[in-house]
């Protein structure tokens, strides 16, 4: 089954909740570096992720998105 863009964003945000480097995001989300770069740019632009010294952290806004996404996803499944 193909993951949606929202699924991928939620996966990235969950992986970054503890603070991770880009390589860990690639392995943790099963994406390549090109795609991670695209998604990180979007997520940073939306204020869902912050980068500090090469480490990516999910912001409170990003954590709220993940919570809401999981809640709404329960209705779909």
Rosetta constraint file for C-alpha pairs under 8 A:
AtomPair CA 3 CA 7 HARMONIC 5.77 0.50
AtomPair CA 3 CA 8 HARMONIC 6.59 0.50
AtomPair CA 4 CA 8 HARMONIC 6.38 0.50
AtomPair CA 5 CA 9 HARMONIC 6.16 0.50
AtomPair CA 6 CA 10 HARMONIC 6.10 0.50
AtomPair CA 7 CA 11 HARMONIC 6.14 0.50
AtomPair CA 8 CA 12 HARMONIC 6.20 0.50
AtomPair CA 8 CA 29 HARMONIC 7.47 0.50
AtomPair CA 9 CA 13 HARMONIC 6.14 0.50
AtomPair CA 9 CA 39 HARMONIC 7.03 0.50
AtomPair CA 9 CA 43 HARMONIC 7.56 0.50
AtomPair CA 10 CA 14 HARMONIC 6.07 0.50
AtomPair CA 10 CA 65 HARMONIC 7.77 0.50
AtomPair CA 10 CA 66 HARMONIC 5.60 0.50
AtomPair CA 10 CA 69 HARMONIC 7.49 0.50
AtomPair CA 11 CA 15 HARMONIC 6.17 0.50
AtomPair CA 11 CA 29 HARMONIC 6.24 0.50
AtomPair CA 12 CA 16 HARMONIC 6.13 0.50
AtomPair CA 12 CA 25 HARMONIC 6.59 0.50
AtomPair CA 12 CA 29 HARMONIC 6.44 0.50
AtomPair CA 13 CA 17 HARMONIC 6.15 0.50
AtomPair CA 13 CA 48 HARMONIC 7.56 0.50
AtomPair CA 13 CA 49 HARMONIC 7.26 0.50
AtomPair CA 13 CA 58 HARMONIC 5.66 0.50
AtomPair CA 13 CA 62 HARMONIC 6.53 0.50
AtomPair CA 13 CA 63 HARMONIC 7.19 0.50
AtomPair CA 13 CA 66 HARMONIC 7.12 0.50
AtomPair CA 14 CA 58 HARMONIC 7.56 0.50
AtomPair CA 14 CA 63 HARMONIC 7.80 0.50
AtomPair CA 14 CA 66 HARMONIC 7.31 0.50
AtomPair CA 15 CA 19 HARMONIC 7.81 0.50
AtomPair CA 15 CA 20 HARMONIC 7.33 0.50
AtomPair CA 15 CA 25 HARMONIC 6.49 0.50
AtomPair CA 15 CA 28 HARMONIC 6.67 0.50
AtomPair CA 15 CA 29 HARMONIC 7.64 0.50
AtomPair CA 16 CA 20 HARMONIC 5.45 0.50
AtomPair CA 16 CA 25 HARMONIC 7.28 0.50
AtomPair CA 16 CA 49 HARMONIC 7.88 0.50
AtomPair CA 16 CA 56 HARMONIC 5.90 0.50
AtomPair CA 16 CA 57 HARMONIC 5.07 0.50
AtomPair CA 16 CA 58 HARMONIC 5.38 0.50
AtomPair CA 17 CA 57 HARMONIC 5.73 0.50
AtomPair CA 17 CA 58 HARMONIC 4.86 0.50
AtomPair CA 17 CA 59 HARMONIC 7.91 0.50
AtomPair CA 17 CA 63 HARMONIC 7.62 0.50
AtomPair CA 18 CA 57 HARMONIC 6.66 0.50
AtomPair CA 18 CA 58 HARMONIC 7.72 0.50
AtomPair CA 19 CA 55 HARMONIC 5.92 0.50
AtomPair CA 19 CA 56 HARMONIC 5.29 0.50
AtomPair CA 19 CA 57 HARMONIC 4.55 0.50
AtomPair CA 19 CA 58 HARMONIC 7.32 0.50
AtomPair CA 20 CA 24 HARMONIC 6.10 0.50
AtomPair CA 20 CA 25 HARMONIC 6.82 0.50
AtomPair CA 20 CA 55 HARMONIC 5.16 0.50
AtomPair CA 20 CA 56 HARMONIC 5.32 0.50
AtomPair CA 20 CA 57 HARMONIC 6.87 0.50
AtomPair CA 21 CA 25 HARMONIC 6.58 0.50
AtomPair CA 21 CA 54 HARMONIC 6.00 0.50
AtomPair CA 21 CA 55 HARMONIC 4.63 0.50
AtomPair CA 21 CA 56 HARMONIC 6.02 0.50
AtomPair CA 22 CA 26 HARMONIC 6.30 0.50
AtomPair CA 22 CA 33 HARMONIC 7.89 0.50
AtomPair CA 22 CA 36 HARMONIC 7.64 0.50
AtomPair CA 22 CA 54 HARMONIC 7.48 0.50
AtomPair CA 22 CA 55 HARMONIC 7.27 0.50
AtomPair CA 22 CA 56 HARMONIC 7.33 0.50
AtomPair CA 23 CA 27 HARMONIC 6.44 0.50
AtomPair CA 23 CA 33 HARMONIC 7.83 0.50
AtomPair CA 24 CA 28 HARMONIC 5.78 0.50
AtomPair CA 25 CA 29 HARMONIC 5.84 0.50
AtomPair CA 25 CA 31 HARMONIC 7.98 0.50
AtomPair CA 25 CA 36 HARMONIC 7.43 0.50
AtomPair CA 26 CA 30 HARMONIC 5.75 0.50
AtomPair CA 26 CA 31 HARMONIC 5.14 0.50
AtomPair CA 26 CA 32 HARMONIC 5.74 0.50
AtomPair CA 26 CA 33 HARMONIC 6.27 0.50
AtomPair CA 26 CA 36 HARMONIC 6.54 0.50
AtomPair CA 27 CA 31 HARMONIC 6.94 0.50
AtomPair CA 31 CA 35 HARMONIC 6.28 0.50
AtomPair CA 31 CA 36 HARMONIC 6.44 0.50
AtomPair CA 32 CA 36 HARMONIC 6.23 0.50
AtomPair CA 33 CA 37 HARMONIC 6.07 0.50
AtomPair CA 34 CA 38 HARMONIC 6.52 0.50
AtomPair CA 35 CA 39 HARMONIC 6.23 0.50
AtomPair CA 36 CA 40 HARMONIC 5.88 0.50
AtomPair CA 37 CA 41 HARMONIC 6.19 0.50
AtomPair CA 38 CA 42 HARMONIC 6.55 0.50
AtomPair CA 39 CA 43 HARMONIC 6.08 0.50
AtomPair CA 40 CA 44 HARMONIC 5.87 0.50
AtomPair CA 40 CA 49 HARMONIC 7.47 0.50
AtomPair CA 41 CA 45 HARMONIC 6.08 0.50
AtomPair CA 42 CA 46 HARMONIC 6.23 0.50
AtomPair CA 43 CA 47 HARMONIC 6.23 0.50
AtomPair CA 43 CA 48 HARMONIC 5.13 0.50
AtomPair CA 43 CA 49 HARMONIC 5.61 0.50
AtomPair CA 44 CA 48 HARMONIC 5.76 0.50
AtomPair CA 44 CA 49 HARMONIC 4.85 0.50
AtomPair CA 44 CA 50 HARMONIC 5.98 0.50
AtomPair CA 47 CA 59 HARMONIC 7.10 0.50
AtomPair CA 47 CA 61 HARMONIC 6.80 0.50
AtomPair CA 47 CA 62 HARMONIC 7.13 0.50
AtomPair CA 48 CA 58 HARMONIC 5.94 0.50
AtomPair CA 48 CA 59 HARMONIC 5.30 0.50
AtomPair CA 48 CA 60 HARMONIC 7.42 0.50
AtomPair CA 48 CA 61 HARMONIC 5.50 0.50
AtomPair CA 48 CA 62 HARMONIC 3.88 0.50
AtomPair CA 48 CA 63 HARMONIC 7.56 0.50
AtomPair CA 48 CA 65 HARMONIC 7.96 0.50
AtomPair CA 49 CA 56 HARMONIC 6.56 0.50
AtomPair CA 49 CA 57 HARMONIC 5.52 0.50
AtomPair CA 49 CA 58 HARMONIC 4.48 0.50
AtomPair CA 49 CA 59 HARMONIC 5.32 0.50
AtomPair CA 49 CA 62 HARMONIC 6.44 0.50
AtomPair CA 50 CA 56 HARMONIC 5.68 0.50
AtomPair CA 50 CA 57 HARMONIC 5.28 0.50
AtomPair CA 50 CA 58 HARMONIC 6.44 0.50
AtomPair CA 50 CA 59 HARMONIC 6.56 0.50
AtomPair CA 51 CA 55 HARMONIC 5.50 0.50
AtomPair CA 51 CA 56 HARMONIC 4.44 0.50
AtomPair CA 51 CA 57 HARMONIC 6.27 0.50
AtomPair CA 52 CA 56 HARMONIC 6.49 0.50
AtomPair CA 52 CA 57 HARMONIC 7.91 0.50
AtomPair CA 58 CA 62 HARMONIC 5.55 0.50
AtomPair CA 58 CA 63 HARMONIC 6.40 0.50
AtomPair CA 59 CA 63 HARMONIC 6.22 0.50
AtomPair CA 60 CA 64 HARMONIC 6.16 0.50
AtomPair CA 61 CA 65 HARMONIC 6.35 0.50
AtomPair CA 62 CA 66 HARMONIC 6.39 0.50
AtomPair CA 63 CA 67 HARMONIC 6.30 0.50
AtomPair CA 64 CA 68 HARMONIC 6.17 0.50
AtomPair CA 65 CA 69 HARMONIC 5.89 0.50
AtomPair CA 66 CA 70 HARMONIC 6.07 0.50
AtomPair CA 67 CA 71 HARMONIC 6.23 0.50
AtomPair CA 68 CA 72 HARMONIC 6.13 0.50
AtomPair CA 69 CA 73 HARMONIC 5.90 0.50
AtomPair CA 70 CA 74 HARMONIC 6.40 0.50
AtomPair CA 71 CA 75 HARMONIC 7.52 0.50
AtomPair CA 72 CA 76 HARMONIC 7.13 0.50
AtomPair CA 73 CA 77 HARMONIC 6.35 0.50
